[in-house]
């Protein structure tokens, strides 16, 4: 898999792993990098079968496979502990790592994520899969924007979105891989195991997220023993882009607090 290590050169500095959502590309985290690279080592990667990590995914592909791929990458890089930040599907990867490899994660941030299937979200992804299979890629990308961003943000960023959609249409992901990733996230369910996850966790949600209802994050925070919920009024599903400064401030504050606690406890 493609990966990129950046940030401070000190190998003893805390490491932050950033895991993207359905698109899988490490480019998603560009708005966050300047805020955290000055204090931490940072690892971004393209999920297998997306972006710069080309592969043909198996028909039984799953979130567990994605978690194992990241585990293997960390082992190759001799990384035995890290702080994890995941957006949407990326958060599902983090939940499995926290469940099965609790010593690996020193803390976890879940942004607009979930633990089990939600009827509204299932419907959204069913529509996205149908558009992927039966419509032009331009229509898929325009629908994606409607699910990711608040209406007023779309109005105020028309030129930016149109250029982005043109670029992405020219470099559209493998449609079969994308379908398999959608099916994997729709099948994911660790709702009954959340109480077993003891990793210190910050759950971030947006009330205006039209793809993942904020109540999914509320349920996560309620059932994860060592977690707290940061509920935001505005930002949509892709809040890391639409309100990047606010998200960055929230992330850096949580990481600073967590790192300080780890140092005191050790």
N, C-alpha and C positions, 0 to 999 in steps of 0.2 A: 504493500500500500504506500501511496505517496504520503510523506509527512514532512513537516518543517519545524525545527526547533529554533526559537528565537528568545530574545530577552537578555537578562543579565548573564554574564559569562561564568559566574561562580557556580560550580557544580553542586555546592552545598545549599544554594538558594532553593526555596520551595518551587515545585513544579506544578503548573496549571495545565490540565488537559482540557481542550475545548472540542466538544463533539456536536456536529451539526444535525439538523433535522432531516426531513425526507430527501432533500436535494443532496445531502451528504458531503458537500464541498467545504473545505476549510476556508474558502474565500468568504463564506458567510460571516466570519468573525472579524473581518477587517475593521469595523467600527470599534471593536473592543481592544485590539492589540496595542495601540498607543497608550492606553490607560493602565495596562498591566505589565507590559514588557519592561518598563523602567524599574520594576521591583521584583519581578519573578522570572523564572524560566517558563517558557510557554511552548506547548506542543499542540499544533493543529494538524489534522490529517484529513484526507479524502476517504470516506468509507469505501470498502471494496465494491467495485462495479459502478462507481460514480466518478465524475471529474477526471482527475489525473491518476486514478487507480483502476484501469480497465480490467474487466474480468467478466466471464459468463457465469451468472449466479445459478445455483441449483434450484430445482422446482420446489424443494422443501425448505427454502431459505427462511431464516427466522431471526428474531432479535437476539436469541442466544448465540447464533452464529456471529452476529455483529459484535457482541460482547467478547466472544472468544478471539475474534480477529484483533480487537484492540488489546486484549490481554497478551496475545502473542507478540504484537508490535512492541508493547512495553517491555516484555521479557527480552526481546532482541536488543532493545536500547538500554538494557540493564537498569530499568526503572522499577523500583520495588514499592514506592509509595508516591502518591500525588494527590492534588486537589482536583476535583472533577466538575466541569460545568457543561451541562447538556441542554440543548434546546429541543423541545418536542420529542421526536423519535430519539434524538441524542440522549435525552433524559431517561428513556427506557433502557438504553445501553448501560447508563450509570446505575440504575436500580438493580440490574442483574449483577453487575460487578460488586455492588455493595452487599448484595444478598449472598453471593457465592465466594467473594474474595474480600471480606471486610477489612483485612489488614492493608489492602492495596490503597484504599481511599481514606485520606485524612479528613476530607470534607466533601460535600456535594452540593451543587446548585442545580435545581431543576426549573427550567423556564417554560411555562405554558405546556406542561407535560401531563401525564396521566398514568394510572396503574392498571386499568382494566377497560374493556370496551365501553364506549358511551354511544347510545343510540343516535344522537345528533352527529357526533364525529364520524360514526360508521356511515351515515347517510352522505356526509360531505365527501368522504373518500370513495364511496361507491360512485358518486357523480364524477369525481376526478378520474377514476379509472375508466368510466364509460367515455368521457371526453378524450382521454388518452388513446383509447382503442378506436374511436369512430370519428374524431375531428382533427382538423389541422393542428399542428403544434402551436401555432399562434393563438388559437382559441384556448388551448390548455394553459398557456402562459398568462393570458388575460384573466382567465378564471382564477388562476393561482393568486394573482394580485388582489382580486376581490376578497380572497380568504385571508391574505396575509396582512393587509394594510387597512387602516381606517379610511372612510370615504373622503374626509377632508384632506388627509395626507396624499391620497391619490390625486385629488384636484390640484394640490399645490406642487405636485412632482410629476406632472404629465410628461414633460420632455425627458426627464431622467428615466421614467418607467419605459417609455417607448424605445429609448436607446438600449436599455437593459434587455427588453424583450426581443429586440432585433438581434442583439449579440447572443442571447441564449437560444434563439431559434436556430441560429447558424451552428451552435454547438450543443444541440439538444441531446440529453442523455439517452442511453439505450432504453427503448420503450419497454422491452421485456424485463430488464432489470428494475426499472421503475415500478412496473406492475407488481413484481415479486416483493419489492420493499413495501408497497402499500398493503399487500396481503399480510406481510409479516407483522406490521404494526397493528393491523386490525385484529390479528389473532392473539396479540400479547395480553397477558392477564396475570399479574402477581398480587392482585388485591388481597388475597388471603394470607400473603406472606409478609406484608409490610411491617407487621409488628416485630419481625425477626431482624429488621434492618436497623442497626444502631449507629450508623454514621451520622455525624453532625450535618444537618441539611437545611439549606435555605430554599424555600419554594416560592417562586415568583409567578404571579398570574396577572392577567389584564382583564378587567371587566368587559371590555369591548372586543375581546377575542371572538371572532365569528366562527372559528374552526374548532377550538377546544374550549368549551365552557369553563369559566373560572371555578365553578364548583368541583371540577375534577382535581384542580390543584388544592382546593380547600380540603377535599377528602384525603389527598396525599398527606398534607400537613397534619391533619387530625389523627391519622393512623400510623405515621412514622414517629417513633418514640422521641427522637432527638431532633426535632424540626421546628421551624417557624415559618409563617406565611407572610409574604410581602405582596399585598393586593393593590394593584394600580388601577386607576380609573381609565387611563388612556394609553394607547400604544399599539393595540391590535395584536395579532399573533406574532408578527415579526417586530416586537418591541425593541430588540437589540439594534434595529435599524432606525425605526421611527422616533424613538426617544433614547438614542444611544447614550447621551450624557447622563441621563438619570439612571439607566441600567448600569453604566460603568461605575458611577458613584456607589450604587448599591453593592455591586460585585466587590469593588476594592475595599469597602468598609467591612463587608463580611469576611473577606479573605484576611485582612489585617487583624481582625478580631480573632479569627480561628488560628492563624499562625502564632499570634501572641499566646493564646491559651495552650497550644501544643508545646511551645518553648518553656512555659512555666511548668507544665506537667512533667516535662522530661528533665 
